[in-house]
């Protein structure tokens, strides 16, 4: 069965973005450190690079290694939309969970107005690669019962406030560390699997 994998960047204090949706505060390190980190991440998860940035990252023809579907809330979709990218991950099946986004925003994007749990359960029954939960925190909170793995890119920065990595009901859910990598820029990438 396909897995729902929450692949996300997070600050030390558990935020994926600032109060206004800011995500440009994550430190990248010096040029060499940033390149080493990007190379490692892109080799493992090339499909998580937005379509418009794939050529610049040397990923134009890179096959999808882990995911063939992306699921995001409006807050995760909005930055690309505001920049004019209505189909930010054209190399994936794209779903946006939103009750306010127009369903005809882009023919390559399916807008889901309700029941994200039902959507994910249906997608899991289909054949294919895993499903990438791109964000955000409210959607992750709703989908926690279906999250099979988390791939957490933890950056050495305290945000102080913002959008939590998972924002939902109190529901302690155990995950175990499957693997972890550390980088010279202070980032750690940890893959957690549901116990």
ABEGO torsion letter per residue (X at the ends): XBBBBBBBBBBAAGBABBAAGBAAABBAEBAAAAAAAAAAAAAABAAABBAAAAAAAGAAABBBAABABBBBBAAAAAAAAAAGBABABAABBBBBBBAABBAAABAABBBBABGAAAAAAAAAABBEBBBBBAOBAAAAAAAAAABABBBBBBBBBBAGBEBBABBBBBBBBBBBBABBBBBAAGBBBBBBBBX
